[in-house]
């Protein structure tokens, strides 16, 4: 699936809920479904600056695709990073760099996060793109 097809799927899932408490619950569920990050990746290098919560992000190249893993100590933030991984995981660095992440606005996430969580979301996107750029230049 393309990044846009995955984003459209996410938008559709969130449209099933009118109430933001239900959407938050969906985010928490997504975070809880995520595989825990191996402790060896919970390093200062993988910690995302700009997040109020602790969020670790590990990125590796596998067969020309960027493979992402992450974990957070906060439930909603864990769900947010799980969503970003779902949309961007296992795509080429160039696809990730070129992606317009419109799902963030369309599901209303941007409007329903506190300013510190919004900053954290931007920091997560920046870190993923930074990994994509760095790993694309290794090849």
Buried (B, 14 or more C-beta within 10 A) or exposed (E): EEBBEBBBEBBEBBEEBEEEEEBBBBBBEBBEEBEEBEEEBBEEEBEBEBBBBEBBBBBEBEEEBBBBBBBBEBBBBBBBBBBBBBBBBEBBBEBBBEBEBEBBEBBBBEEEBEEEBBBBBBBBBEBBBEBBEEBBEEE
